């Protein structure tokens, strides 16, 4: 009678957890490189401050965040929604670019999350983001 032989597990398809960790780290580094620094993207800006307030559909404050970027800081203008949808996000990049190209010192804006509450739902999250931006520009050098 043959002895007991333990069956070996077959290798799982795809990367193991250590390889996944390395891939996530590379993605994070690549995203930072692609995002660039504030000084590279907007050479005339010295400092950018953003105040974020998230409101529920009933106008109750869900979260407050404050972000500030110096010229040498890597800037990521994506903000995740803390609302009921769980997957929504806000991208402030277009608004920041509009404010900087217009040369405005401050700006206020708002927007609502349009993600569905759950798959196939007709109801949207409706979490509101109110955003205040203040921009400090580098002093202009006098023309010679």
C-alpha positions in Angstrom: 0.0 0.0 0.0 1.5 3.4 -1.0 2.1 6.0 1.6 0.3 9.3 2.0 1.3 11.9 -0.5 0.3 15.5 0.0 -1.1 17.2 -3.1 0.8 20.3 -4.0 -1.1 23.5 -4.6 -1.0 24.8 -8.1 0.5 28.2 -8.5 -2.2 30.9 -8.6 -2.5 32.8 -11.8 -1.3 36.3 -11.7 1.2 38.1 -9.4 1.6 37.1 -5.8 1.1 39.7 -3.0 4.7 40.8 -3.0 4.6 41.4 -6.7 1.4 43.3 -6.3 3.0 45.5 -3.6 5.9 46.3 -6.0 3.5 47.1 -8.8 1.4 49.5 -6.6 4.6 51.3 -5.5 5.7 51.7 -9.1 2.2 53.1 -10.0 2.4 55.6 -7.2 5.9 56.7 -8.2 4.8 57.0 -11.9 1.7 59.0 -10.9 3.9 61.4 -8.9 6.2 61.8 -11.9 3.4 62.4 -14.3 1.6 64.8 -12.0 4.7 67.0 -11.8 5.5 69.8 -9.4 3.4 72.9 -9.1 6.3 75.0 -10.3 6.7 72.9 -13.5 3.0 73.0 -14.3 2.4 76.7 -13.3 5.7 78.6 -13.4 4.1 81.9 -12.2 2.6 80.3 -9.0 4.5 80.5 -5.7 1.8 78.9 -3.5 -1.6 77.3 -3.9 -4.0 76.7 -1.0 -7.2 74.8 -1.3 -9.9 74.5 1.3 -12.4 71.6 0.7 -15.7 71.1 2.5 -17.8 68.0 1.8 -21.6 68.2 2.4 -24.2 65.5 2.5 -27.4 65.9 0.5 -29.0 67.2 3.7 -26.3 69.9 3.9 -24.5 68.4 6.9 -20.7 68.6 6.9 -19.1 65.3 6.2 -15.5 66.3 6.0 -13.1 69.3 5.8 -9.7 69.2 4.2 -7.0 71.8 3.7 -4.3 71.3 1.0 -1.5 73.6 0.3 1.2 73.3 -2.4 4.5 75.1 -2.7 6.3 75.5 -6.1 8.5 72.4 -5.4 5.6 70.1 -4.2 4.1 67.3 -6.3 0.5 68.3 -6.9 -2.4 65.9 -7.3 -5.7 67.7 -7.7 -7.9 64.5 -7.5 -10.2 64.2 -4.4 -12.2 61.2 -3.5 -15.8 61.5 -2.5 -16.5 60.6 1.2 -20.2 60.2 0.4 -22.4 57.1 0.2 -21.3 56.0 -3.2 -17.8 55.0 -2.0 -16.2 55.3 -5.5 -16.8 58.9 -6.6 -14.1 61.4 -7.1 -13.7 65.1 -8.0 -10.9 66.4 -10.3 -10.0 70.0 -9.5 -7.3 70.2 -12.2 -9.4 72.1 -14.8 -10.6 74.6 -12.2 -7.0 75.3 -10.9 -5.8 75.7 -14.5 -8.6 78.1 -15.2 -7.9 80.2 -12.1 -4.2 80.4 -12.7 -4.5 81.3 -16.4 -7.0 84.0 -15.5 -4.6 85.4 -12.9 -7.2 85.3 -10.1 -5.9 85.5 -6.5 -8.9 83.5 -5.1 -11.8 81.5 -6.3 -14.8 79.6 -4.9 -16.6 76.8 -6.7 -18.8 73.7 -5.9 -19.9 70.5 -7.5 -21.9 67.4 -6.8 -20.9 63.7 -7.1 -22.7 62.1 -9.9 -21.8 58.5 -9.2 -24.8 56.1 -8.7 -25.4 54.9 -5.2 -24.9 51.3 -6.3 -24.7 49.4 -9.5 -27.7 49.9 -11.7 -29.3 52.5 -9.4 -31.0 55.6 -10.7 -30.2 57.5 -7.5 -26.9 59.5 -7.5 -24.7 60.1 -4.5 -25.2 64.0 -4.5 -22.4 64.6 -2.1 -21.4 68.3 -2.6 -17.9 69.6 -2.6 -17.3 73.3 -1.9 -13.9 74.5 -2.7 -12.0 77.7 -2.0 -8.7 78.4 -3.7 -6.2 81.1 -3.0 -3.2 81.5 -5.2 0.0 83.4 -4.5 1.9 84.4 -7.6 5.6 85.1 -7.9 6.4 88.8 -8.2 6.9 89.9 -11.7 10.3 91.1 -12.7 10.4 94.6 -14.1 11.1 94.7 -17.8 14.5 96.2 -18.6 
